[in-house]
């Protein structure tokens, strides 16, 4: 895998869901994608994409909070956690996408929250056990997530590196809940055009709060043909917020991404 400073890292995307866009991928290219599975049934799809484009794909495997009811119903088997541990041990990668979402709905109601907590706790435990980074989704549950991570901090069971992907909370929550103490040393914060340009002023304030060496960018998109423009916009958002030139921002973000993924 290429590691030059010109490389752009899309630290969170779902391009495995749009196979027709794979023609836009270049295995010798300057974009590296962390492709995030979400629902157990797509773990094999991410593995297949990694096989096809080994040099530019970082796989991520997890159960997203939107799909926890599939665990409860048995559509995702009760062995999912042991299978997750096994696929990570065998193929590498990171844990994700996982997290908490108090706004998530099924066809008729909100998705139950307590099972989300239990399933996230399991995945954070696996990330700690295997010493792997984790990519976290969080919507309207930042307090619960922070409390969960602080308990792990106290018991010395935090994953080594933790990404808050497309962070949408307030600057104050970010500063007070996540960027302090040992936890604060492990937190990386990622920004995307898809989510963070909806409220640009708030996002820029958050970007200024995050330590420079722990800023990341992502597309959070499903179609590889759309990621380049999305990543360029996310890099520009960071550059504008920090007062950096685009080229230096790109180099800084690449270095940060390599530090987050560590062995990639």
N, C-alpha and C positions, 0 to 999 in steps of 0.2 A: 504494500500500500504506500502510495506517495505521501510524503510528510513535509513537502516544501511549504514555505510561508505563504505561497500564493494559493494553496488549497483552501477551498471553502468547505466547511463542515455544516451539513444540515443535521443538527443534533436530534431532530425529532420529526419524523414523517411517516406516512403510511402508503408508500408508493407500491407496495406489494398488492394493493387492492385494485390496481389498474394495470394489468399486464400489457395492454396495448401500448402503454407509454414506455415500456422497457426499451423500445427502439431508440429512445432519446438518451439512454445511458451509455457511457463510455468507460470501459473497464480500465483504461489508462488515463482517465480524465482527471480534472482538478477539483471535482466535487465528490465528497465522501458523505454517504447517507447513513444515518442511524435509523433503521427501519423497524418500527415498533408494532409488534403484534398486540392484539387486544382481547381476544376471545377464545383462546385455546385452539379452536378449529383452524386458525390462520398461522399457527406456529410453523406448520410444514411449509406454508407459502413463503414465509420469511426465510426459512432454511433453503428452499429452492432458489430464491433470489440471490442468497449468499453464494450458493454453488455456481450460479451463472456469472456473477459479477463479484468475485471474491475480493478483489483489490479495493473496491469502493463501497462495500456494504458492511456495516456494523450491525449485527442482529440484536434485537431486543425482544424478550419474551415475557408476557405477563397476562394478567386478567384485569381488564379495565372495569371501573365501577359500574359502567352501563350494562355489564353482562353478568353481574353477580347472581341474578335470578336464575341463570343457566346452571350455576353451581347448585343452587337450592333445588332445582327441578331434576337434576341428574343429567341434563343435556351435556354439561361439562362434568366428566366423571369425578368421583370422590378422590381419585388418585392424582388429581391435577397437580397438587403441590409436589409430590414426589417426582412426577413427570417433569415438572418445571426444573427442579433441582438437577435431574438427570440430563435434560437437554442443555442446560447451561454448563454442566461439567463436561459434557461431550463436545459441544460446539462453541463454547465461549459466548461472549456477548455481554449484555447488561440486562437488568430486570426492568421491565416496563412494557407497555404503559400500564401503570396501576395508580390508584389514588382514591380520592373521596369526591363525591358530587351530590350536594343536597338539592340541586335543581334537576337532576336526571329523572326522566319519566319513562314509563312503559306506555302501552296503548291507553291505559285507563287511570293511572295514578303515579305518584312518585315512587321511584325505586327504593326499597327499604334501605335504611342507612346503616343499621347495626351490622348486617352481613358485609357491607362494604368495609367497615372498620375491621372486622375479623379477617377478611380476605387480604386486606392491605397489611395487617400485622404479620400474617404468614409470609407475604412476599418480602417485607422488610427483613424478616428473620432470615430468609434464604439469602438475601443480598448481603447481610452481615456474615452469615456462615461461610459463604463462598468468596467474600471480600470483593464484591462487585458493585459498580455504581447502580443507581436506580433513577428512573425517570418518573416524576410524579405529576399527576393531573389533580387539580384541586379547584372546585367551584363551591363558593359559599360555605366552606368548611375549614377555613384556615386556622381557626382557633383549635378545633379538634385535631387537625394535622400537627400543629405546633406542639400541643400537649403530648401527642403520641411520640413525636420525635424527641421531646425533652425527657420523657420517661426512658427512652432508649439511650439517650445521652447519659442519664444518671446511672443506668445499669451497664454502661460501656458496650452497648450492642447496636450502635449506629452503623449503617453501611458506610463505606469509606468515602464515597462522594454521592451527593444527592442533588438532582436537578429539579428545580421548580419550572416546569415547562410552560411556555406562554403565560407567564405570571400575570394574573389579572386582579390581584388584591391591591390594597392601598399602600402607598409608600410607608406610612406609619406601621402597618402590620408587618411589612417586610423588615423594617429596621428593628422593631421591638420583639417580634416573635421568632425571626429566623436568622438574623445576622449577628447574634450575640453568642459568646461562649464557644465551647467545643463544636456545637452544632453549626454555629456561624462560620467556622473554619472549613466545614465540609459542604456548605451550600453553594451551588452554582445556580444562576438564574438565567433562563432563556427567554428570548423575545421573538415574536413573529409579526409579520405584516397582518396575517389573517386575524389575529386577536388584538395585538397591541396598538395597531394604528386606528382602532375604533375610538380610543381616548388617548390621543397622542400626548397631551400635556401630562396626564397622570403617568403614562408609560415612561416619558422622558425623565420625570422626577425619580421614578424607581430605578431607571438606568444609572442615574447619577449617584444613587445610594449604594449600589452594588460595588464591591471592590473591583477594580479594573481587571484583575486577573481571574475573576469568576463570572464574567459576562459571556453569554453564549447566544447564538441565533439559530433559528429553525424556520422551516416552511410550514410545518403541520399540515401538509397537503397530501393528497392521495394520487396525484397525477405527476409523474416525473417531468413531463413537458412544461409544467407550470412552476417548477421549483426555482429555476434560475432567477426569474424576475422577483419572486417572493423573497429569496435570500438577499438579493441586491437591495431591496427595499428595507429589509430588516437591518442589514449592515449600515445603510444610510441613516436609519433611525438611531442606532447606537452612536454613530459618528456625530450626528447633529446634537444629540443630548450631551455628549461628553466634550464637544468642541474639538474633535479629532479630525484629521483628514481621512478620506475614505481608504486610501491604501494602507495607512498605519492601522486603522481600525480592523481591516481585513486580516492583517498579520497578527494583531493582538488576539482576535477571536480564534484564529487557527491555532495559535499557541495554547489558548485556554482550552480549546476542544481536545487537543492532544493530551493535556494534563487531566482533563476529566475522564477520558477513555483509557488513559494510562498506557495500556499495552497495545493499542492500535496505532 
